[in-house]
Amino acid sequence: MAGATDPGRWARRLAELIAEFEVPGANLAFLHEGRVHEFAAGVLSTGTGVEVTTDSLFQIGSVTKVWTATQIMLLAEQGRLTLDTPVIEILPEFRLADAGLAGTVTVRHLLSHTSGIDGDLFLDTGRGDDCLERYVAACADLARNHPLGVTQSYGNSGFVIAGRIVERLTGQVWDAALREQIIEPLGLTHTWTLPEDVIRFRAATGHFDGVPSPVWGLMRSCGPAGLICSRPADVVAFARAHFGTELLAAPEAMREPQVDIPNPYTLGRQWGIGWVLDEWDGKRIVSHGGNTIGQAAMLWAVPDSGTAACVLANGGRTAAFQHALATELFDELLGLAVPPPLGPPESPVEVDVERYAGVYERTGNRVTLTVRDGRLLLHSAATGTLAGLRPPLEFELVPVDETTFVGRPDGDPHWIPVVFYTLADGSPYVHFGVRATPRVA
């Protein structure tokens, strides 16, 4: 029955789900009818065997972006900037390879992933308090991924720039501003950004194929895009603050649609300010996911019902695990049907796949599409700093319609949706992993 929940059953169910999806360890919390329920299962590292507890810290990855967007909105409510303030007005030193883009991109573009700034610059600029300042200086070499505002493409770089805006307006490093603006006002005791603070707690290690990852975390310069470590109970407390006025006077402004996502089958249909926006059974859902080096996070919130859930995991088939958990949990709590993942059609669809073959590339990733025996094959590999830290993806694409395909790596139960589309100027792009990648060859 919707609204009822059995905590004992969820303790058992979480353990069953991590076994099914080969997840070493996971941490779950959900807020429902004013109460927070917490559960843990598995181990923090297969190398140590230390058990996950409900107060263990995992990397929440890009869920951090909603926190950074909230920092910007707090400053906006104080009249320090608007969403349509050009970045260069706050950071006059801001440069890009495309000078015209640098002069016109706004805060809104950064927070809705529509800036066109090539988004996956993972650059280690050191551990000093000037790491964001140095990162923004390095953006002078970043190319344009797409024209300003014409499409959505996920951008870590844009959120690091947003974090630098927070620093400029508060006079504090991003980590300190985050604590003053959000963490301390909400009384969060298990939310930290720097490894020297995280190691004071039980901390998870990421895994690939069940083996602990060779590198624990990302560089400090990526802080505003994905460096928060937390427990799920703290993350749902952050979500709860967005249901009322505990942080923002008008949190609903972050839930206003800013852009349609060209590939709506991955996380949701639209992007707001920080939040991903979707509907399940006609009910508005806001969410955000995060992936770091072998760790994965997911936060879902249903503002109209005051319900939120966060699950953190340290490896395994995390996308399929997250979907299975959400499907069962939200049906139990609210009677909401989570849409099933897009999969192959019942009847084969004939598509001329030759037109999609080629090389598609952006900062940090190269996608090669080839045709073999009439089938379209995808190879996606990290480039730059993350090369070698993240295994490449390889799979055959099965057409769903003329522009939409799905594929999955061997042994993975989760289908990955891939959408081909062109901009108004005719430029061809492929969209998957919430990123737009232009064809370059």
HUNOR-V285856 format. One record per backbone hydrogen bond with DSSP energy under -0.5 kcal/mol. CO is the residue of the C=O (numbers start at 1). NH is the residue of the N-H. If there is no record, write none. Layout:
((CO/NH) (CO/NH))
This chain:
((1/4) (5/7) (6/10) (7/11) (8/12) (9/13) (10/14) (11/15) (12/16) (13/17) (14/18) (15/19) (16/20) (17/21) (18/23) (19/22) (21/317) (22/24) (24/43) (25/314) (26/41) (27/312) (28/39) (29/310) (30/32) (30/37) (31/308) (32/35) (35/32) (35/37) (37/30) (39/28) (41/26) (42/52) (44/205) (45/48) (45/49) (50/44) (50/45) (53/56) (57/204) (58/60) (58/230) (60/63) (61/64) (62/65) (63/66) (63/67) (64/67) (64/68) (65/69) (66/70) (67/71) (68/72) (69/73) (70/74) (71/75) (72/76) (73/77) (74/78) (75/80) (76/79) (82/85) (83/108) (85/107) (86/89) (86/90) (87/90) (87/91) (91/94) (97/99) (98/102) (99/103) (100/104) (101/104) (101/105) (105/87) (106/110) (107/111) (108/112) (109/114) (109/115) (110/113) (111/274) (113/153) (114/149) (116/145) (116/146) (119/156) (119/157) (120/122) (121/123) (123/125) (128/131) (130/134) (131/135) (132/136) (133/137) (134/138) (135/139) (136/139) (137/140) (138/141) (139/142) (142/97) (142/98) (143/118) (143/145) (147/150) (155/159) (156/159) (156/160) (157/161) (158/162) (159/163) (160/164) (161/165) (162/166) (163/167) (164/168) (165/169) (166/170) (167/171) (173/177) (174/178) (175/179) (176/180) (177/181) (178/182) (178/183) (179/184) (182/186) (183/188) (184/187) (187/189) (190/231) (192/229) (194/197) (194/198) (195/199) (197/200) (198/201) (201/203) (202/57) (206/213) (208/211) (211/208) (219/222) (220/223) (222/225) (222/226) (223/226) (223/227) (228/60) (228/61) (229/192) (230/58) (231/234) (231/235) (232/236) (233/237) (234/238) (235/239) (236/240) (237/241) (238/242) (239/242) (240/243) (240/244) (241/244) (241/246) (241/247) (248/251) (250/253) (251/254) (252/255) (253/256) (254/273) (254/275) (259/271) (260/262) (262/264) (263/266) (269/261) (270/277) (271/258) (271/259) (272/274) (273/275) (275/272) (276/287) (277/269) (277/270) (278/285) (280/283) (283/280) (285/278) (286/301) (287/276) (288/299) (290/297) (292/294) (294/207) (295/292) (296/313) (297/290) (298/311) (299/288) (300/309) (301/286) (301/303) (302/305) (302/306) (302/307) (307/302) (308/31) (309/300) (310/29) (311/298) (312/27) (313/296) (316/318) (317/321) (318/322) (319/323) (320/324) (321/325) (322/326) (323/327) (324/328) (325/329) (326/330) (327/331) (328/332) (329/333) (330/334) (330/335) (330/336) (331/335) (332/3) (332/4) (336/338) (349/351) (351/353) (352/355) (353/356) (353/357) (354/357) (358/369) (359/440) (359/441) (360/367) (362/365) (364/383) (365/362) (366/368) (366/381) (367/360) (367/369) (368/370) (368/379) (369/358) (370/377) (372/375) (375/372) (375/377) (376/397) (377/370) (378/395) (379/368) (380/393) (381/366) (383/386) (384/387) (386/389) (386/390) (390/388) (393/380) (395/378) (397/376) (397/399) (398/406) (403/420) (404/400) (404/401) (405/418) (406/398) (407/416) (409/412) (411/413) (413/415) (415/417) (416/407) (418/405) (419/431) (421/429) (423/426) (427/423) (428/439) (429/421) (430/432) (430/437) (431/419) (432/435) (434/154) (435/432) (435/437) (437/430) (438/361))
